[in-house]
Amino acid sequence: MKLKLASALPSAVIESVQDLVKPLFGKPGMRVVGIVELAHVERLEVAPDEDKEPVVTVGMKMLEIAHGEQVDHLRRAANALYVQRTATGTLDEEVGAFELNRNLLEGLSDDFALRETARLRAAMNHQATILHRLKVGTFTEADMRKQIAKLHDIVTSVLEFREDDDE
């Protein structure tokens, strides 16, 4: 499935970036941070026998540009949303701790709140996977106990949080 961005911009969006036209033209590579609202514009379905991909087109309906200190606030908010979307990790059974993906940790640096959010989110995703297997699978009593023990280990490791010394 493909995603396309509609090229036509509503007048409200054009107004919000009008004062940036000259700076953007004068500074190739310039970046602008803002809040955007996208809306579904069109959907192209294809017949089962066609060799094309379905396409959804979205349009920018609202755009507000950050200025000054607002830029840093929006970047932190975007980082928090990114953490929510990408948090993954694994349960290290040897040490009894839930560990986040290293790449994610490196991107979070010293922001404890974001690290904790990512850790909790990743643990919940892991638990949801186990619970889904329990919901749809057929397990023997012994297998069921094993899966419940995994859930217990995840919850316990998250509640007894400790960071590795090398982080």
Secondary structure, 3 states (H helix, E strand, C coil): CEEEECCCCCHHHHHHHHHHHHHHHHCCCCCCCEEEEEEEEEEECCCCCCCCCCEEEEEEEEEEECCCCHHHHHHHHHHHHHHHHHCCEEEECCCCEEEECHHHHHHHCCCHHHHHHHHHHHHHHHHHHHHHHHHHCCCCHHHHHHHHHHHHHHHHHHHCCCCCCCC
